[in-house]
């Protein structure tokens, strides 16, 4: 019998949303009142977005361990899939 929240899609959604929310908060806190943003604009953010996103991928450890400790293996697979997808996306951004 499958547990209530043991879904691959749920793990995938959580694994994608948490790093994006964490990186958005980090960018907001770091660059809210920065005059550099007004001066350099979007190009400045594009150069630093992959670095912030790569650090925020580590925030997937929390849902990973929650799913793992509660024995919801489909959720673990979803979080891992999202983590590897984001890591590949960040790798491509670093290359470009």
The 8 nearest C-alpha neighbors of each residue, nearest first, counted from 0:
[[1, 2, 3, 5, 71, 4, 6, 70],
 [0, 2, 3, 5, 4, 6, 71, 73],
 [3, 1, 5, 4, 0, 71, 6, 70],
 [2, 4, 5, 1, 6, 71, 0, 9],
 [5, 3, 6, 2, 9, 71, 74, 1],
 [4, 6, 71, 2, 74, 73, 3, 1],
 [7, 5, 9, 73, 74, 8, 4, 10],
 [6, 8, 77, 73, 74, 10, 9, 11],
 [9, 7, 11, 10, 6, 12, 77, 74],
 [8, 10, 12, 6, 11, 7, 13, 74],
 [11, 9, 77, 74, 78, 13, 7, 8],
 [10, 12, 77, 8, 14, 78, 81, 9],
 [13, 11, 9, 15, 14, 10, 16, 8],
 [12, 14, 10, 16, 15, 11, 17, 9],
 [15, 13, 78, 11, 81, 12, 16, 10],
 [16, 14, 12, 13, 81, 17, 18, 11],
 [15, 17, 13, 19, 18, 14, 12, 20],
 [16, 18, 20, 19, 15, 14, 13, 21],
 [19, 17, 55, 21, 56, 20, 16, 22],
 [18, 20, 22, 16, 17, 21, 23, 15],
 [21, 19, 23, 17, 18, 22, 16, 24],
 [20, 22, 18, 24, 23, 19, 55, 17],
 [21, 23, 25, 19, 24, 20, 52, 55],
 [24, 22, 20, 26, 25, 21, 27, 19],
 [23, 25, 27, 21, 22, 26, 28, 20],
 [26, 24, 22, 28, 27, 23, 29, 21],
 [25, 27, 29, 23, 24, 28, 30, 22],
 [28, 26, 24, 31, 25, 30, 29, 23],
 [29, 27, 25, 26, 31, 30, 24, 23],
 [28, 30, 26, 27, 25, 31, 33, 32],
 [29, 31, 33, 27, 26, 32, 28, 36],
 [32, 30, 27, 33, 28, 29, 26, 36],
 [33, 31, 30, 34, 29, 36, 28, 35],
 [32, 34, 30, 35, 31, 36, 37, 29],
 [35, 33, 37, 36, 38, 32, 30, 39],
 [36, 34, 38, 33, 37, 39, 40, 43],
 [37, 35, 40, 39, 34, 38, 33, 43],
 [36, 38, 34, 40, 35, 39, 33, 41],
 [39, 37, 35, 36, 40, 34, 43, 33],
 [38, 40, 36, 43, 35, 37, 42, 41],
 [41, 39, 36, 37, 42, 38, 43, 44],
 [40, 42, 44, 43, 45, 39, 36, 46],
 [43, 41, 45, 44, 40, 46, 39, 47],
 [44, 42, 41, 46, 45, 39, 40, 47],
 [45, 43, 41, 47, 46, 42, 48, 40],
 [44, 46, 42, 48, 43, 47, 41, 49],
 [45, 47, 43, 44, 48, 42, 49, 50],
 [46, 48, 44, 50, 45, 49, 51, 43],
 [47, 49, 51, 45, 50, 44, 46, 52],
 [50, 48, 52, 51, 89, 47, 53, 92],
 [51, 49, 53, 47, 48, 52, 54, 46],
 [50, 52, 48, 54, 53, 49, 22, 55],
 [53, 51, 55, 49, 54, 50, 22, 48],
 [52, 54, 50, 56, 51, 55, 49, 89],
 [55, 53, 51, 52, 56, 57, 50, 58],
 [54, 56, 18, 52, 57, 58, 53, 22],
 [55, 57, 18, 58, 53, 54, 59, 52],
 [58, 56, 55, 59, 60, 54, 53, 18],
 [57, 59, 60, 56, 55, 18, 61, 17],
 [60, 58, 57, 61, 62, 56, 14, 63],
 [59, 61, 63, 58, 62, 57, 64, 56],
 [60, 62, 63, 59, 64, 58, 65, 57],
 [63, 61, 65, 64, 59, 60, 66, 78],
 [62, 64, 60, 66, 61, 65, 75, 67],
 [65, 63, 67, 66, 61, 62, 68, 60],
 [64, 66, 62, 68, 67, 63, 61, 69],
 [67, 65, 71, 69, 63, 64, 75, 68],
 [66, 68, 64, 70, 65, 69, 71, 63],
 [69, 67, 65, 70, 66, 64, 71, 63],
 [68, 70, 66, 67, 71, 65, 64, 72],
 [71, 69, 67, 68, 72, 66, 65, 5],
 [72, 70, 5, 66, 74, 69, 73, 67],
 [71, 73, 75, 74, 70, 76, 67, 66],
 [72, 74, 7, 76, 6, 75, 5, 71],
 [73, 75, 10, 7, 77, 72, 6, 76],
 [76, 74, 72, 78, 73, 77, 66, 63],
 [77, 75, 73, 79, 74, 78, 80, 72],
 [76, 78, 11, 10, 7, 74, 80, 75],
 [77, 79, 14, 10, 81, 11, 75, 80],
 [80, 78, 82, 76, 81, 77, 83, 75],
 [79, 81, 77, 83, 78, 82, 76, 84],
 [80, 82, 84, 78, 14, 11, 79, 83],
 [83, 81, 79, 85, 84, 80, 78, 86],
 [82, 84, 86, 80, 85, 81, 87, 79],
 [85, 83, 81, 87, 86, 82, 80, 88],
 [84, 86, 88, 82, 87, 83, 81, 89],
 [85, 87, 83, 89, 88, 84, 82, 90],
 [86, 88, 90, 84, 85, 89, 83, 91],
 [87, 89, 85, 91, 86, 90, 84, 92],
 [90, 88, 92, 86, 91, 87, 49, 85],
 [91, 89, 87, 93, 92, 88, 86, 94],
 [90, 92, 94, 88, 89, 93, 87, 95],
 [93, 91, 89, 95, 94, 90, 88, 49],
 [94, 92, 90, 91, 95, 89, 49, 50],
 [93, 95, 91, 92, 90, 89, 88, 49],
 [94, 92, 93, 91, 90, 89, 46, 49]]
